[in-house]
Amino acid sequence: MARWITLALTVIGFAIAFTTNSPGVLGLGLLLGLAGLIGFVFALAAARVSARARPETSMASVDDLRALRKTAPPVGTPPRRPGDGPSNDAA
């Protein structure tokens, strides 16, 4: 809803700016049009972000995160790769 209001403010502001002969009303119309345009862009961005956001019910709880930390290796140890350990070849 906020997107349509800011879009209407933009159109009204620029319509006032293009149809007036007064410099004061021209400045007011341009100010209203630019403020509405910036608000419209931010409203579009907010709608896009909220459409892509994960719901809170799908996020891990604090207990799940603690359980994952217990199973993870310590931070300072490098990951093991298959060939890093002692060799099993008989020489």
C-alpha positions, 0 to 999 in steps of 0.5 A: 500500500505504501508503494502506491501512495508514494508513487501517487505523491511522485506523479502529483509532485511532478505534475504540479512542477510541470504545470505551474508558473510560480517558482515556489510551487515549482520547487515544492512540486519537485521536492514532493516528486523527488521525495515520493520517488525515493520513498517509492524505491525504498518501498520496492526494496523493502517489499523485495527483501520481505518476499525473499526472507525466511520465516522465523519458524524455519530458522534453527533454535538456540538449542539446535545451535548448541547441539551443532556446536558440540558436534563441530570440530574445534576452530583451530584444527584444520580439516582432515583429508584422506591422505593426510594421516600415516601411511598403511603401506608395507615397505 
